[in-house]
Amino acid sequence: MQELATSIEQYLITPSEDISRDEVIVSFKSEYGWADFMSLGNISTILGKAKGRKTFFITLLIASIVTNRSPQVKSRFKGNIVLFDTEQGKYHVWKVAKRIESLVGKYPDNLKIFGLRPLNTLERINAIENYLHQNEPKLVFIDGIRDLVTDINSAEQATDIVGKLMKWSYERECHICSVLHQNKSDENARGHIGTEIVNKSESVISVNKMAGDDKNYSMVKSEYTRGEEMTDFKFRIDNGLPVIDYVEMKNFYEPEKEEIPF
């Protein structure tokens, strides 16, 4: 008991301490200005139906963060970014890298992308944990978190892996954004892991294809947040690249033009 009492003292919080707010690194446009979405030491989640263009949205988001020239995304981020893709084969992960390169104008020096599909569940978890401890990136994307558990409906595995995400983000002072499918029959995140990760995330947004005449678009919506909600927006795919409001995103390193390239 004495050992436990001693070790827990480091987590004691009192009102006399001068504790600053978690550093916000990414915000989305909102009705009244900007809604905080990602802060260091926390986790967030991107949800969507199968083939709803979630991975396209990640490429859009990373390019927006790197360039900080999107009317929908404000970035205060300085540091390294890593994307762990657990679902796609090598060629399709390469296409993600090429899309980001095309959107930005050059491949970002501070971005690493890894395709972890060949690994088993435990190997993926260990690879991610080792990378975070050895390289200390400040922004981490895991596409998708379902491949870090063997049973999506296991409450024990869900608690364990979401606990790891919270521990990693806290100890390494980074932000971890995970991607997860929604149920086919409703808008809820899939399985026990979906329930757990949504409950623990500071922000949750959804990305889904629109219906009817707008089926060529995907809608980005705020689902849950601890603060102000972002303004919903849509994007489409043009020549293999995600586009917001008919304005192409490319060559962001060129001098500023009259029209913002987003």
C-alpha positions in Angstrom: 0.0 0.0 0.0 2.9 2.4 0.8 4.3 1.8 -2.8 1.0 2.7 -4.4 0.6 5.8 -2.2 4.1 7.0 -3.2 3.7 6.4 -6.9 0.3 8.1 -7.2 1.6 11.4 -5.7 3.0 12.5 -9.0 -0.6 12.7 -10.4 -1.9 14.8 -7.6 -3.6 18.1 -8.8 -4.4 21.0 -6.5 -6.0 24.4 -7.2 -2.9 26.2 -6.0 -0.9 24.9 -9.0 -0.4 27.0 -12.0 -1.5 24.6 -14.7 -1.9 25.9 -18.3 -4.5 24.8 -20.8 -3.5 21.9 -23.1 -1.8 23.4 -26.2 -4.2 23.4 -29.1 -2.5 22.6 -32.4 -5.5 22.2 -34.8 -8.8 24.1 -35.0 -11.7 24.0 -37.5 -13.8 26.9 -38.7 -16.9 27.5 -36.5 -19.9 29.8 -36.4 -18.1 32.2 -34.0 -14.5 31.8 -35.1 -12.5 28.6 -34.6 -13.4 25.4 -32.7 -10.5 23.6 -31.1 -10.2 20.0 -32.4 -6.7 18.7 -31.5 -4.6 19.5 -28.4 -1.4 18.0 -27.1 -1.9 15.2 -24.6 -5.3 14.2 -25.9 -6.9 11.9 -28.5 -9.6 12.4 -31.2 -11.5 10.3 -33.6 -12.6 10.4 -37.2 -15.7 8.2 -37.9 -17.4 7.2 -41.2 -19.1 4.5 -43.2 -17.0 2.2 -45.3 -15.8 3.9 -48.5 -16.9 7.3 -47.1 -13.5 8.9 -48.1 -12.1 9.0 -44.6 -8.6 8.4 -45.9 -9.0 11.1 -48.5 -10.0 13.4 -45.6 -6.9 12.6 -43.7 -4.8 13.6 -46.7 -6.8 16.9 -46.9 -6.3 17.4 -43.2 -2.5 16.7 -43.2 -2.0 19.1 -46.1 -4.1 21.7 -44.4 -2.0 21.4 -41.2 1.3 21.5 -43.0 0.5 24.6 -45.1 -2.0 26.4 -42.8 -3.7 27.9 -45.8 -7.2 26.3 -45.6 -10.2 28.4 -44.9 -11.6 25.5 -42.8 -8.5 24.5 -40.8 -6.2 26.6 -38.6 -2.9 25.0 -37.6 -0.7 26.1 -34.8 1.4 23.0 -35.2 5.1 22.8 -35.2 6.7 19.3 -35.0 6.7 15.9 -36.7 3.6 14.1 -38.0 3.3 10.3 -38.5 0.5 8.4 -40.2 0.1 4.7 -39.4 -2.1 3.0 -42.1 -3.2 -0.5 -40.8 -5.7 -1.3 -43.6 -4.3 -0.7 -47.0 -1.6 -2.4 -49.1 1.7 -0.8 -50.0 0.6 0.7 -53.3 -2.5 2.4 -51.8 -0.5 3.8 -48.9 2.0 5.1 -51.5 -0.9 6.8 -53.2 -1.8 8.6 -49.9 1.8 9.9 -49.8 1.6 11.0 -53.4 -1.7 12.8 -52.8 -0.3 14.8 -49.9 2.8 15.6 -52.0 0.5 17.0 -54.8 -1.7 19.0 -52.4 1.2 20.6 -50.6 3.5 21.1 -53.6 6.3 19.0 -52.2 6.5 16.1 -49.8 6.6 17.5 -46.2 9.9 17.1 -44.4 8.1 16.6 -41.1 5.8 13.7 -42.3 6.4 10.0 -42.1 3.9 7.4 -43.4 4.0 3.7 -42.5 1.9 0.8 -43.9 1.4 -1.7 -41.1 -0.9 -4.1 -42.8 1.6 -7.0 -43.0 2.0 -7.0 -39.2 -0.2 -8.9 -36.8 -2.2 -7.1 -34.1 0.5 -7.2 -31.4 3.2 -6.3 -33.8 1.3 -3.2 -34.9 0.8 -2.1 -31.3 4.5 -2.6 -30.5 5.7 -0.9 -33.7 3.6 2.2 -32.9 4.6 2.3 -29.3 8.3 2.0 -30.1 8.1 4.6 -32.8 6.4 7.1 -30.4 9.0 6.6 -27.7 12.0 6.7 -30.1 10.9 9.6 -32.3 8.4 11.6 -30.3 6.1 13.0 -33.1 3.7 15.6 -31.9 0.8 14.6 -34.2 -0.2 10.9 -34.8 -2.8 9.4 -37.1 -3.9 5.8 -36.9 -5.9 4.7 -39.9 -7.6 2.5 -38.6 -7.7 1.7 -34.9 -9.8 -1.4 -35.4 -6.7 -3.3 -36.5 -5.1 -2.8 -33.1 -7.6 -5.3 -31.6 -8.5 -8.9 -32.6 -12.1 -8.6 -31.5 -13.9 -5.3 -32.1 -16.6 -6.3 -29.6 -14.2 -7.2 -26.8 -14.7 -4.8 -23.9 -11.4 -5.8 -22.4 -9.4 -5.2 -25.6 -11.2 -1.9 -26.2 -10.4 -0.7 -22.7 -6.8 -1.8 -23.1 -6.1 -0.2 -26.5 -7.9 3.1 -25.7 -6.0 3.2 -22.4 -2.8 2.9 -24.4 -3.7 5.8 -26.7 -4.4 8.0 -23.6 -1.2 6.9 -22.0 0.9 7.4 -25.1 -0.6 10.9 -25.8 -0.1 12.0 -22.2 3.4 10.7 -21.7 4.7 11.7 -25.1 2.8 15.1 -25.1 1.4 14.4 -28.5 -2.0 14.2 -30.1 -3.3 10.9 -31.4 -6.2 10.9 -34.0 -7.7 7.5 -34.8 -10.0 6.4 -37.6 -12.9 4.0 -37.1 -15.9 2.8 -39.1 -19.5 3.5 -38.2 -22.1 0.8 -38.0 -23.9 0.0 -41.3 -27.3 0.4 -39.7 -26.7 3.6 -37.7 -24.2 6.5 -37.1 -22.6 4.9 -34.0 -18.9 3.8 -34.0 -18.4 0.1 -34.4 -18.1 -2.3 -31.5 -16.9 -1.8 -27.9 -13.8 -0.1 -29.2 -16.1 2.5 -30.8 -18.0 3.2 -27.6 -14.8 3.4 -25.6 -12.8 5.7 -28.0 -15.7 8.1 -28.5 -16.2 8.5 -24.8 -12.5 9.3 -24.3 -11.9 11.6 -27.3 -11.8 15.3 -26.9 -13.3 15.6 -30.4 -15.1 13.3 -32.8 -16.0 14.1 -36.4 -17.6 12.1 -39.1 -16.9 11.8 -42.8 -19.5 10.3 -45.1 -20.6 10.4 -48.7 -23.7 12.5 -49.3 -26.8 11.1 -51.0 -28.8 12.0 -54.1 -27.5 14.7 -56.4 -24.6 15.4 -53.9 -23.3 11.8 -53.9 -20.0 13.0 -55.4 -19.4 14.9 -52.2 -18.4 13.8 -48.7 -19.7 15.7 -45.7 -17.4 16.5 -42.7 -19.5 16.9 -39.5 -18.9 17.6 -35.9 -20.3 14.7 -33.8 -19.0 15.2 -30.3 -16.7 17.9 -28.7 -15.7 19.2 -25.3 -16.0 22.7 -26.6 -17.5 24.6 -29.5 -18.6 22.7 -32.6 -17.0 23.1 -36.0 -18.9 24.2 -39.0 -19.9 21.3 -41.3 -18.3 21.4 -44.8 -18.1 19.1 -47.8 -15.4 18.1 -50.2 -15.2 16.1 -53.5 -12.5 14.2 -55.4 -11.2 15.9 -58.5 -8.4 14.2 -60.5 -7.7 12.0 -57.5 -7.4 14.9 -55.0 -9.8 16.1 -52.4 -11.3 19.5 -53.2 -13.3 21.9 -50.9 -15.9 24.2 -52.6 -14.7 23.7 -56.1 -11.3 25.2 -55.3 -8.3 22.9 -55.9 -5.7 22.4 -53.3 -2.2 22.4 -54.8 1.2 24.1 -54.8 0.7 25.7 -51.4 4.3 26.7 -51.3 3.8 29.1 -54.2 3.5 32.8 -53.3 0.1 33.8 -52.0 -2.5 34.5 -54.8 -5.7 36.3 -54.7 -7.6 33.0 -54.4 -6.8 30.7 -51.5 -6.0 27.3 -53.0 -8.5 25.3 -51.0 
